[in-house]
Amino acid sequence: MEIQIVTGFLGAGKTTFLNRYLPLLSGKTVVIENEFGDIGIDGDRIQEDIPVREIFAGCICCSLAMDFRKGIKEIAENFHPDRILIEPSGVGRLTDIVKACQMAREREKVSLQITKLIAIVDMASFEEYIEGFGAFYQDQIERAGLLLLSHVEAENKAQKEIIIGRLKELNPDAILYDGDWRQLENEELLKLLEEAPDYDEDARRDAAFAALPADKVFSSVSFMDLPQMRIEDLEAIMKALEKEEYGYILRAKGWIETMEKGLVHFDFTPTVSKYREEKNPAGTGGEAVVIGCGLNQAALEMLFRRKNI
């Protein structure tokens, strides 16, 4: 059984990539999606004919490592897939995610091979995250075999060249596609994946530990049964999430029932905020998750319940 990992920091575009990549794969594929929070948002957005197993409330590399190993074993026994695609939460070290897969093989006796390690790099957030999270953030870039860029249009040519140069310094061995991969033809995207080197377990076994800075401890706040609101209320919430009084918000996403457009999916990062009309396959609305550091839960509760707008 083949294991591929699609990593990237919060909001980089992992789910977007999966929905483009999954239809191109032959054989049987199962997706493991790790949500950092108590509710799943992106799992409902994976194409309907692909089995998805969600793991909540933490990251693969820490408290959920055992659940993750057992999840791989259950998938292998129940689905007998040709491959598992793993979408981590974005706040874990790629090194540790790989290690969890190896432990599934060693402790759970699952026959698996780790092949493609794909990292989506958000160009709009690169400078901020590499400065704020250091080696912890760099880990997923340095360990990947394929680097894909998102929000390419957010940077001018000169800044884009600087970031690409930095990425090549961090990982000279990876295949780096410096264009918009979303515009590639299906055959071109598959060729890019084929050209990317497979994970070399012997070469990477002694990877250094990438510690999370002491002042950057991740937490999350989840909301259910959120009230219907106007589009302008939603826009005000996303604008307010930029303020320090709510904490350092790295990602907020969810479903909101609006008066003008019905159910919309919203997505916030420090550099990009957007919403769009979109059917929720789960058939539910009014839910959200906020991920960041030093979160002010009481203030966020008031914000999302529209008590201070």
Summary of the structure (lengths in Angstrom):
residues: 309
radius of gyration: 19.0
end to end distance: 50.9
largest distance: 55.8
contacts: 997
relative contact order: 0.15
helix: 38%
strand: 25%
